[in-house]
Amino acid sequence: MKNIIFLLLTIALTTKGFGQQTKLNIGLEGGPSLIFLNGNATEKNNSGLTVGYSGGIAFQYNFGSLFSIRTNVDYERKGAYATITISDPYGNKNTGKNHLNFNYLTAPILLRASFGNKGNIFFNAGVFFGYLINQTTSFQSSAHSYNYSSTDNTSNYKSFDTGLSAGLGFSIPIYRHFLFSFEARNNTGILNIEKPVANSNPVLRTNSTNLLLGIVYKLGSQ
């Protein structure tokens, strides 16, 4: 009987200690991104690095002080630009940049490991899932008469995207329950997002590196 009581007390104290360590964090984060598209030789050679952005709400569940599960709900601009030459009906040619803009709703699922006391250095790794809201294309050149407004080509691309995500960053307390965080996170798409076309099987994958600034509130912190 004494052994049973001792075992129950041990479990209760362990559970209480774990509960005190477990906290839920919620915050806002966002910032600029370096983006490009990857794929077969033709697509890769016509894809240039450009600037996008990402921003949204972040949630984190902490298992003690070392490991956490983290997710986001973000609006993210992905894509690239391609340098192309177009001709008018009179045969005049002009070279400019064809901007390919993919607007996604993305949600990563990440395991986070944090190291430190007051300020933490952390590492994230996991997967992301993306839903394509729309895709637009616009052409810009030095000759303004050649520029055209955005055209919607969403139907040419698949609605779903997924890939691997990993990031490195730090967080520091700024006021009681609040933290400031900074992270550099890379998202490498592994699915071909382009639909097949007649007599062709194009391959196109997304890639983005987000620079994320965040404000975090620690729910239930003491």
CORJO-V998406 format. One record per backbone hydrogen bond with DSSP energy under -0.5 kcal/mol. NH is the residue of the N-H (numbers start at 1). CO is the residue of the C=O. Records with the same first field share a line. If there is no record, write none. Layout:
NH = CO + CO
This chain:
5 = 1
6 = 2
7 = 3
8 = 4
9 = 5
10 = 6
11 = 7
12 = 8
13 = 9
14 = 10
15 = 11
16 = 12
17 = 13
18 = 14
19 = 15
20 = 16
21 = 17
22 = 18
24 = 219
25 = 60
26 = 217
27 = 58
28 = 215
29 = 56
30 = 213
31 = 54
33 = 52
34 = 209
35 = 33 + 50
36 = 207
38 = 205
40 = 203
44 = 40
45 = 41
46 = 42
47 = 44
48 = 81
50 = 35
52 = 33
53 = 77
54 = 31
55 = 75
56 = 29
57 = 73
58 = 27
59 = 71
60 = 25
61 = 69
62 = 23 + 60
63 = 67
64 = 62
66 = 63
67 = 63
68 = 112
69 = 61
70 = 110
71 = 59
72 = 108
73 = 57
74 = 106
75 = 55
76 = 74 + 104
77 = 53
78 = 76 + 102
80 = 100
81 = 48
82 = 98
84 = 82 + 96
86 = 94
88 = 92
91 = 88
94 = 86
96 = 84
97 = 140
98 = 82
99 = 97 + 138
100 = 80 + 98
101 = 99 + 136
102 = 78 + 100
103 = 101 + 134
104 = 76 + 102
105 = 131
106 = 74 + 104
107 = 129
109 = 127
110 = 70
111 = 125
112 = 68 + 110
113 = 123
114 = 66
115 = 121
120 = 171
121 = 115
122 = 169
123 = 113
124 = 167
125 = 111
126 = 165
127 = 109
128 = 163
129 = 107
130 = 161
131 = 105
132 = 159
133 = 103
134 = 103
136 = 101
137 = 151
138 = 99
139 = 148
140 = 97
144 = 142
146 = 143
147 = 144
148 = 139
151 = 137
153 = 135 + 151
154 = 135
156 = 153
157 = 154
158 = 193
161 = 130
163 = 128
164 = 188
165 = 126
166 = 186
167 = 124
168 = 184
169 = 122
170 = 182
171 = 120
172 = 180
174 = 178
175 = 178
178 = 175
179 = 216
180 = 172
181 = 214
182 = 170
183 = 212
184 = 168
185 = 183 + 210
186 = 166
187 = 208
188 = 164 + 186
189 = 187 + 206
190 = 162
191 = 162
193 = 191 + 204
195 = 156
197 = 200
200 = 197
205 = 38
207 = 36
208 = 187
209 = 34
210 = 185 + 208
211 = 32
212 = 183 + 210
213 = 30 + 211
214 = 181
215 = 28
216 = 179
217 = 26
218 = 177
219 = 24 + 217
221 = 218
